[in-house]
Amino acid sequence: MRNNTSSESVPAFLCFSGFYFQARFLWVSRIFPCVRDRVLELHIAGVGPGEV
């Protein structure tokens, strides 16, 4: 019984962690361009990242 539950929890954990990293990657890929554009705008305006 104990061996059965542990073997079932591993695939569930891998599925959850895979979904978590996929969602995190999608979030980063969606937010990063906006942040990058904002930093480029500030840099072009003469404001360095350290002055923000």
PDB file of N, H, CA, C and O in Angstrom:
ATOM      1  N   MET A   1       0.838  -1.204   0.000  1.00  0.00           N
ATOM      2  CA  MET A   1       0.000   0.000   0.000  1.00  0.00           C
ATOM      3  C   MET A   1       0.870   1.250   0.000  1.00  0.00           C
ATOM      4  O   MET A   1       0.638   2.189  -0.761  1.00  0.00           O
ATOM      5  N   ARG A   2       1.866   1.241   0.862  1.00  0.00           N
ATOM      6  H   ARG A   2       2.054   0.478   1.480  1.00  0.00           H
ATOM      7  CA  ARG A   2       2.739   2.422   0.942  1.00  0.00           C
ATOM      8  C   ARG A   2       3.526   2.593  -0.354  1.00  0.00           C
ATOM      9  O   ARG A   2       3.696   3.710  -0.843  1.00  0.00           O
ATOM     10  N   ASN A   3       4.000   1.485  -0.902  1.00  0.00           N
ATOM     11  H   ASN A   3       3.861   0.578  -0.505  1.00  0.00           H
ATOM     12  CA  ASN A   3       4.761   1.556  -2.144  1.00  0.00           C
ATOM     13  C   ASN A   3       3.869   2.031  -3.278  1.00  0.00           C
ATOM     14  O   ASN A   3       4.339   2.749  -4.161  1.00  0.00           O
ATOM     15  N   ASN A   4       2.603   1.654  -3.281  1.00  0.00           N
ATOM     16  H   ASN A   4       2.221   1.071  -2.564  1.00  0.00           H
ATOM     17  CA  ASN A   4       1.678   2.025  -4.340  1.00  0.00           C
ATOM     18  C   ASN A   4       1.405   3.537  -4.308  1.00  0.00           C
ATOM     19  O   ASN A   4       1.377   4.183  -5.356  1.00  0.00           O
ATOM     20  N   THR A   5       1.208   4.093  -3.121  1.00  0.00           N
ATOM     21  H   THR A   5       1.231   3.568  -2.271  1.00  0.00           H
ATOM     22  CA  THR A   5       0.899   5.517  -3.022  1.00  0.00           C
ATOM     23  C   THR A   5       2.108   6.354  -3.408  1.00  0.00           C
ATOM     24  O   THR A   5       1.958   7.396  -4.046  1.00  0.00           O
ATOM     25  N   SER A   6       3.303   5.915  -3.031  1.00  0.00           N
ATOM     26  H   SER A   6       3.425   5.068  -2.512  1.00  0.00           H
ATOM     27  CA  SER A   6       4.499   6.699  -3.347  1.00  0.00           C
ATOM     28  C   SER A   6       4.756   6.678  -4.851  1.00  0.00           C
ATOM     29  O   SER A   6       5.180   7.682  -5.422  1.00  0.00           O
ATOM     30  N   SER A   7       4.500   5.536  -5.495  1.00  0.00           N
ATOM     31  H   SER A   7       4.156   4.721  -5.031  1.00  0.00           H
ATOM     32  CA  SER A   7       4.732   5.455  -6.937  1.00  0.00           C
ATOM     33  C   SER A   7       3.707   6.294  -7.702  1.00  0.00           C
ATOM     34  O   SER A   7       3.987   6.753  -8.810  1.00  0.00           O
ATOM     35  N   GLU A   8       2.522   6.497  -7.119  1.00  0.00           N
ATOM     36  H   GLU A   8       2.295   6.124  -6.219  1.00  0.00           H
ATOM     37  CA  GLU A   8       1.517   7.318  -7.792  1.00  0.00           C
ATOM     38  C   GLU A   8       1.767   8.805  -7.573  1.00  0.00           C
ATOM     39  O   GLU A   8       1.388   9.629  -8.405  1.00  0.00           O
ATOM     40  N   SER A   9       2.404   9.151  -6.458  1.00  0.00           N
ATOM     41  H   SER A   9       2.712   8.482  -5.782  1.00  0.00           H
ATOM     42  CA  SER A   9       2.614  10.568  -6.157  1.00  0.00           C
ATOM     43  C   SER A   9       3.762  11.151  -6.982  1.00  0.00           C
ATOM     44  O   SER A   9       3.805  12.360  -7.207  1.00  0.00           O
ATOM     45  N   VAL A  10       4.681  10.316  -7.429  1.00  0.00           N
ATOM     46  H   VAL A  10       4.646   9.333  -7.246  1.00  0.00           H
ATOM     47  CA  VAL A  10       5.823  10.821  -8.195  1.00  0.00           C
ATOM     48  C   VAL A  10       5.394  11.373  -9.553  1.00  0.00           C
ATOM     49  O   VAL A  10       5.765  12.500  -9.880  1.00  0.00           O
ATOM     50  N   PRO A  11       4.619  10.622 -10.370  1.00  0.00           N
ATOM     51  CA  PRO A  11       4.163  11.188 -11.648  1.00  0.00           C
ATOM     52  C   PRO A  11       3.315  12.441 -11.458  1.00  0.00           C
ATOM     53  O   PRO A  11       3.392  13.374 -12.258  1.00  0.00           O
ATOM     54  N   ALA A  12       2.510  12.462 -10.403  1.00  0.00           N
ATOM     55  H   ALA A  12       2.448  11.704  -9.753  1.00  0.00           H
ATOM     56  CA  ALA A  12       1.676  13.642 -10.152  1.00  0.00           C
ATOM     57  C   ALA A  12       2.566  14.844  -9.842  1.00  0.00           C
ATOM     58  O   ALA A  12       2.299  15.955 -10.299  1.00  0.00           O
ATOM     59  N   PHE A  13       3.621  14.618  -9.068  1.00  0.00           N
ATOM     60  H   PHE A  13       3.838  13.715  -8.697  1.00  0.00           H
ATOM     61  CA  PHE A  13       4.535  15.705  -8.730  1.00  0.00           C
ATOM     62  C   PHE A  13       5.279  16.187  -9.971  1.00  0.00           C
ATOM     63  O   PHE A  13       5.466  17.389 -10.160  1.00  0.00           O
ATOM     64  N   LEU A  14       5.702  15.247 -10.817  1.00  0.00           N
ATOM     65  H   LEU A  14       5.550  14.271 -10.663  1.00  0.00           H
ATOM     66  CA  LEU A  14       6.406  15.628 -12.042  1.00  0.00           C
ATOM     67  C   LEU A  14       5.476  16.400 -12.968  1.00  0.00           C
ATOM     68  O   LEU A  14       5.899  17.354 -13.621  1.00  0.00           O
ATOM     69  N   CYS A  15       4.222  15.993 -13.029  1.00  0.00           N
ATOM     70  H   CYS A  15       3.879  15.218 -12.499  1.00  0.00           H
ATOM     71  CA  CYS A  15       3.254  16.683 -13.882  1.00  0.00           C
ATOM     72  C   CYS A  15       3.019  18.092 -13.363  1.00  0.00           C
ATOM     73  O   CYS A  15       2.954  19.043 -14.143  1.00  0.00           O
ATOM     74  N   PHE A  16       2.893  18.230 -12.044  1.00  0.00           N
ATOM     75  H   PHE A  16       2.946  17.458 -11.411  1.00  0.00           H
ATOM     76  CA  PHE A  16       2.660  19.540 -11.451  1.00  0.00           C
ATOM     77  C   PHE A  16       3.866  20.446 -11.647  1.00  0.00           C
ATOM     78  O   PHE A  16       3.716  21.616 -11.998  1.00  0.00           O
ATOM     79  N   SER A  17       5.069  19.906 -11.422  1.00  0.00           N
ATOM     80  H   SER A  17       5.191  18.955 -11.137  1.00  0.00           H
ATOM     81  CA  SER A  17       6.269  20.725 -11.571  1.00  0.00           C
ATOM     82  C   SER A  17       6.464  21.114 -13.037  1.00  0.00           C
ATOM     83  O   SER A  17       6.913  22.221 -13.332  1.00  0.00           O
ATOM     84  N   GLY A  18       6.130  20.210 -13.950  1.00  0.00           N
ATOM     85  H   GLY A  18       5.765  19.310 -13.710  1.00  0.00           H
ATOM     86  CA  GLY A  18       6.246  20.524 -15.367  1.00  0.00           C
ATOM     87  C   GLY A  18       5.279  21.633 -15.760  1.00  0.00           C
ATOM     88  O   GLY A  18       5.627  22.532 -16.525  1.00  0.00           O
ATOM     89  N   PHE A  19       4.055  21.559 -15.228  1.00  0.00           N
ATOM     90  H   PHE A  19       3.771  20.828 -14.606  1.00  0.00           H
ATOM     91  CA  PHE A  19       3.059  22.603 -15.505  1.00  0.00           C
ATOM     92  C   PHE A  19       3.503  23.921 -14.894  1.00  0.00           C
ATOM     93  O   PHE A  19       3.321  24.982 -15.492  1.00  0.00           O
ATOM     94  N   TYR A  20       4.093  23.854 -13.691  1.00  0.00           N
ATOM     95  H   TYR A  20       4.241  22.992 -13.205  1.00  0.00           H
ATOM     96  CA  TYR A  20       4.552  25.074 -13.019  1.00  0.00           C
ATOM     97  C   TYR A  20       5.654  25.747 -13.821  1.00  0.00           C
ATOM     98  O   TYR A  20       5.621  26.961 -14.025  1.00  0.00           O
ATOM     99  N   PHE A  21       6.628  24.968 -14.277  1.00  0.00           N
ATOM    100  H   PHE A  21       6.654  23.982 -14.111  1.00  0.00           H
ATOM    101  CA  PHE A  21       7.730  25.567 -15.034  1.00  0.00           C
ATOM    102  C   PHE A  21       7.262  26.055 -16.399  1.00  0.00           C
ATOM    103  O   PHE A  21       7.769  27.052 -16.914  1.00  0.00           O
ATOM    104  N   GLN A  22       6.297  25.354 -16.983  1.00  0.00           N
ATOM    105  H   GLN A  22       5.885  24.545 -16.565  1.00  0.00           H
ATOM    106  CA  GLN A  22       5.764  25.801 -18.276  1.00  0.00           C
ATOM    107  C   GLN A  22       5.030  27.122 -18.118  1.00  0.00           C
ATOM    108  O   GLN A  22       5.187  28.033 -18.932  1.00  0.00           O
ATOM    109  N   ALA A  23       4.217  27.219 -17.054  1.00  0.00           N
ATOM    110  H   ALA A  23       4.090  26.480 -16.393  1.00  0.00           H
ATOM    111  CA  ALA A  23       3.489  28.462 -16.805  1.00  0.00           C
ATOM    112  C   ALA A  23       4.460  29.588 -16.489  1.00  0.00           C
ATOM    113  O   ALA A  23       4.265  30.725 -16.920  1.00  0.00           O
ATOM    114  N   ARG A  24       5.500  29.272 -15.741  1.00  0.00           N
ATOM    115  H   ARG A  24       5.658  28.348 -15.391  1.00  0.00           H
ATOM    116  CA  ARG A  24       6.496  30.278 -15.393  1.00  0.00           C
ATOM    117  C   ARG A  24       7.229  30.747 -16.650  1.00  0.00           C
ATOM    118  O   ARG A  24       7.498  31.938 -16.806  1.00  0.00           O
ATOM    119  N   PHE A  25       7.550  29.822 -17.537  1.00  0.00           N
ATOM    120  H   PHE A  25       7.332  28.854 -17.411  1.00  0.00           H
ATOM    121  CA  PHE A  25       8.249  30.183 -18.770  1.00  0.00           C
ATOM    122  C   PHE A  25       7.360  31.060 -19.648  1.00  0.00           C
ATOM    123  O   PHE A  25       7.832  32.029 -20.242  1.00  0.00           O
ATOM    124  N   LEU A  26       6.067  30.719 -19.730  1.00  0.00           N
ATOM    125  H   LEU A  26       5.683  29.932 -19.247  1.00  0.00           H
ATOM    126  CA  LEU A  26       5.146  31.530 -20.523  1.00  0.00           C
ATOM    127  C   LEU A  26       5.017  32.926 -19.929  1.00  0.00           C
ATOM    128  O   LEU A  26       4.946  33.915 -20.659  1.00  0.00           O
ATOM    129  N   TRP A  27       4.987  33.001 -18.590  1.00  0.00           N
ATOM    130  H   TRP A  27       5.045  32.198 -17.997  1.00  0.00           H
ATOM    131  CA  TRP A  27       4.882  34.305 -17.926  1.00  0.00           C
ATOM    132  C   TRP A  27       6.120  35.147 -18.217  1.00  0.00           C
ATOM    133  O   TRP A  27       6.013  36.334 -18.526  1.00  0.00           O
ATOM    134  N   VAL A  28       7.288  34.531 -18.117  1.00  0.00           N
ATOM    135  H   VAL A  28       7.375  33.567 -17.866  1.00  0.00           H
ATOM    136  CA  VAL A  28       8.531  35.266 -18.370  1.00  0.00           C
ATOM    137  C   VAL A  28       8.603  35.697 -19.830  1.00  0.00           C
ATOM    138  O   VAL A  28       8.993  36.827 -20.125  1.00  0.00           O
ATOM    139  N   SER A  29       8.228  34.799 -20.749  1.00  0.00           N
ATOM    140  H   SER A  29       7.911  33.881 -20.508  1.00  0.00           H
ATOM    141  CA  SER A  29       8.309  35.126 -22.176  1.00  0.00           C
ATOM    142  C   SER A  29       7.311  36.215 -22.554  1.00  0.00           C
ATOM    143  O   SER A  29       7.497  36.919 -23.547  1.00  0.00           O
ATOM    144  N   ARG A  30       6.246  36.349 -21.754  1.00  0.00           N
ATOM    145  H   ARG A  30       6.095  35.777 -20.948  1.00  0.00           H
ATOM    146  CA  ARG A  30       5.245  37.383 -22.051  1.00  0.00           C
ATOM    147  C   ARG A  30       5.606  38.709 -21.388  1.00  0.00           C
ATOM    148  O   ARG A  30       5.372  39.767 -21.971  1.00  0.00           O
ATOM    149  N   ILE A  31       6.169  38.671 -20.184  1.00  0.00           N
ATOM    150  H   ILE A  31       6.359  37.811 -19.711  1.00  0.00           H
ATOM    151  CA  ILE A  31       6.472  39.888 -19.443  1.00  0.00           C
ATOM    152  C   ILE A  31       7.822  40.470 -19.851  1.00  0.00           C
ATOM    153  O   ILE A  31       7.970  41.690 -19.918  1.00  0.00           O
ATOM    154  N   PHE A  32       8.804  39.621 -20.122  1.00  0.00           N
ATOM    155  H   PHE A  32       8.684  38.629 -20.068  1.00  0.00           H
ATOM    156  CA  PHE A  32      10.158  40.099 -20.378  1.00  0.00           C
ATOM    157  C   PHE A  32      10.248  41.098 -21.527  1.00  0.00           C
ATOM    158  O   PHE A  32      10.933  42.110 -21.379  1.00  0.00           O
ATOM    159  N   PRO A  33       9.583  40.865 -22.681  1.00  0.00           N
ATOM    160  CA  PRO A  33       9.656  41.874 -23.747  1.00  0.00           C
ATOM    161  C   PRO A  33       9.156  43.243 -23.307  1.00  0.00           C
ATOM    162  O   PRO A  33       9.704  44.263 -23.724  1.00  0.00           O
ATOM    163  N   CYS A  34       8.127  43.279 -22.475  1.00  0.00           N
ATOM    164  H   CYS A  34       7.682  42.451 -22.136  1.00  0.00           H
ATOM    165  CA  CYS A  34       7.609  44.562 -21.990  1.00  0.00           C
ATOM    166  C   CYS A  34       8.646  45.248 -21.111  1.00  0.00           C
ATOM    167  O   CYS A  34       8.877  46.452 -21.231  1.00  0.00           O
ATOM    168  N   VAL A  35       9.268  44.476 -20.231  1.00  0.00           N
ATOM    169  H   VAL A  35       9.081  43.499 -20.134  1.00  0.00           H
ATOM    170  CA  VAL A  35      10.298  45.034 -19.347  1.00  0.00           C
ATOM    171  C   VAL A  35      11.496  45.483 -20.165  1.00  0.00           C
ATOM    172  O   VAL A  35      12.074  46.539 -19.908  1.00  0.00           O
ATOM    173  N   ARG A  36      11.867  44.677 -21.153  1.00  0.00           N
ATOM    174  H   ARG A  36      11.397  43.819 -21.362  1.00  0.00           H
ATOM    175  CA  ARG A  36      13.016  45.018 -21.996  1.00  0.00           C
ATOM    176  C   ARG A  36      12.748  46.306 -22.773  1.00  0.00           C
ATOM    177  O   ARG A  36      13.621  47.169 -22.868  1.00  0.00           O
ATOM    178  N   ASP A  37      11.541  46.435 -23.328  1.00  0.00           N
ATOM    179  H   ASP A  37      10.832  45.734 -23.251  1.00  0.00           H
ATOM    180  CA  ASP A  37      11.197  47.658 -24.062  1.00  0.00           C
ATOM    181  C   ASP A  37      11.223  48.868 -23.146  1.00  0.00           C
ATOM    182  O   ASP A  37      11.683  49.942 -23.534  1.00  0.00           O
ATOM    183  N   ARG A  38      10.725  48.688 -21.921  1.00  0.00           N
ATOM    184  H   ARG A  38      10.351  47.816 -21.607  1.00  0.00           H
ATOM    185  CA  ARG A  38      10.706  49.788 -20.953  1.00  0.00           C
ATOM    186  C   ARG A  38      12.127  50.206 -20.588  1.00  0.00           C
ATOM    187  O   ARG A  38      12.416  51.399 -20.496  1.00  0.00           O
ATOM    188  N   VAL A  39      13.007  49.246 -20.381  1.00  0.00           N
ATOM    189  H   VAL A  39      12.772  48.277 -20.456  1.00  0.00           H
ATOM    190  CA  VAL A  39      14.402  49.557 -20.052  1.00  0.00           C
ATOM    191  C   VAL A  39      15.077  50.248 -21.229  1.00  0.00           C
ATOM    192  O   VAL A  39      15.856  51.182 -21.037  1.00  0.00           O
ATOM    193  N   LEU A  40      14.784  49.796 -22.447  1.00  0.00           N
ATOM    194  H   LEU A  40      14.151  49.038 -22.603  1.00  0.00           H
ATOM    195  CA  LEU A  40      15.368  50.426 -23.624  1.00  0.00           C
ATOM    196  C   LEU A  40      14.880  51.866 -23.758  1.00  0.00           C
ATOM    197  O   LEU A  40      15.653  52.752 -24.123  1.00  0.00           O
ATOM    198  N   GLU A  41      13.602  52.102 -23.463  1.00  0.00           N
ATOM    199  H   GLU A  41      12.974  51.382 -23.165  1.00  0.00           H
ATOM    200  CA  GLU A  41      13.069  53.470 -23.544  1.00  0.00           C
ATOM    201  C   GLU A  41      13.771  54.371 -22.539  1.00  0.00           C
ATOM    202  O   GLU A  41      14.137  55.502 -22.860  1.00  0.00           O
ATOM    203  N   LEU A  42      13.957  53.871 -21.330  1.00  0.00           N
ATOM    204  H   LEU A  42      13.660  52.953 -21.070  1.00  0.00           H
ATOM    205  CA  LEU A  42      14.632  54.667 -20.297  1.00  0.00           C
ATOM    206  C   LEU A  42      16.093  54.889 -20.676  1.00  0.00           C
ATOM    207  O   LEU A  42      16.646  55.963 -20.441  1.00  0.00           O
ATOM    208  N   HIS A  43      16.711  53.873 -21.261  1.00  0.00           N
ATOM    209  H   HIS A  43      16.262  53.001 -21.453  1.00  0.00           H
ATOM    210  CA  HIS A  43      18.115  53.992 -21.648  1.00  0.00           C
ATOM    211  C   HIS A  43      18.276  55.012 -22.767  1.00  0.00           C
ATOM    212  O   HIS A  43      19.218  55.805 -22.766  1.00  0.00           O
ATOM    213  N   ILE A  44      17.345  54.985 -23.727  1.00  0.00           N
ATOM    214  H   ILE A  44      16.580  54.341 -23.728  1.00  0.00           H
ATOM    215  CA  ILE A  44      17.392  55.948 -24.832  1.00  0.00           C
ATOM    216  C   ILE A  44      17.139  57.360 -24.307  1.00  0.00           C
ATOM    217  O   ILE A  44      17.700  58.333 -24.812  1.00  0.00           O
ATOM    218  N   ALA A  45      16.289  57.454 -23.290  1.00  0.00           N
ATOM    219  H   ALA A  45      15.834  56.663 -22.880  1.00  0.00           H
ATOM    220  CA  ALA A  45      15.976  58.766 -22.716  1.00  0.00           C
ATOM    221  C   ALA A  45      17.128  59.290 -21.863  1.00  0.00           C
ATOM    222  O   ALA A  45      17.092  60.430 -21.401  1.00  0.00           O
ATOM    223  N   GLY A  46      18.149  58.462 -21.652  1.00  0.00           N
ATOM    224  H   GLY A  46      18.179  57.535 -22.027  1.00  0.00           H
ATOM    225  CA  GLY A  46      19.309  58.918 -20.903  1.00  0.00           C
ATOM    226  C   GLY A  46      19.272  58.530 -19.437  1.00  0.00           C
ATOM    227  O   GLY A  46      20.088  58.999 -18.643  1.00  0.00           O
ATOM    228  N   VAL A  47      18.330  57.677 -19.080  1.00  0.00           N
ATOM    229  H   VAL A  47      17.667  57.296 -19.725  1.00  0.00           H
ATOM    230  CA  VAL A  47      18.242  57.222 -17.690  1.00  0.00           C
ATOM    231  C   VAL A  47      18.781  55.800 -17.605  1.00  0.00           C
ATOM    232  O   VAL A  47      18.258  54.899 -18.261  1.00  0.00           O
ATOM    233  N   GLY A  48      19.802  55.596 -16.818  1.00  0.00           N
ATOM    234  H   GLY A  48      20.227  56.328 -16.285  1.00  0.00           H
ATOM    235  CA  GLY A  48      20.386  54.271 -16.675  1.00  0.00           C
ATOM    236  C   GLY A  48      19.566  53.406 -15.743  1.00  0.00           C
ATOM    237  O   GLY A  48      18.781  53.926 -14.949  1.00  0.00           O
ATOM    238  N   PRO A  49      19.732  52.084 -15.825  1.00  0.00           N
ATOM    239  CA  PRO A  49      18.981  51.166 -14.961  1.00  0.00           C
ATOM    240  C   PRO A  49      19.214  51.444 -13.474  1.00  0.00           C
ATOM    241  O   PRO A  49      18.320  51.224 -12.656  1.00  0.00           O
ATOM    242  N   GLY A  50      20.411  51.926 -13.121  1.00  0.00           N
ATOM    243  H   GLY A  50      21.137  52.104 -13.785  1.00  0.00           H
ATOM    244  CA  GLY A  50      20.709  52.188 -11.720  1.00  0.00           C
ATOM    245  C   GLY A  50      20.011  53.427 -11.186  1.00  0.00           C
ATOM    246  O   GLY A  50      19.935  53.619  -9.973  1.00  0.00           O
ATOM    247  N   GLU A  51      19.496  54.280 -12.085  1.00  0.00           N
ATOM    248  H   GLU A  51      19.557  54.125 -13.071  1.00  0.00           H
ATOM    249  CA  GLU A  51      18.860  55.525 -11.646  1.00  0.00           C
ATOM    250  C   GLU A  51      17.348  55.373 -11.490  1.00  0.00           C
ATOM    251  O   GLU A  51      16.669  56.280 -11.008  1.00  0.00           O
ATOM    252  N   VAL A  52      16.829  54.212 -11.906  1.00  0.00           N
ATOM    253  H   VAL A  52      17.381  53.475 -12.298  1.00  0.00           H
ATOM    254  CA  VAL A  52      15.373  54.001 -11.831  1.00  0.00           C
ATOM    255  C   VAL A  52      14.966  53.785 -10.379  1.00  0.00           C
ATOM    256  O   VAL A  52      13.785  53.589 -10.091  1.00  0.00           O
TER     257      VAL A  52
END
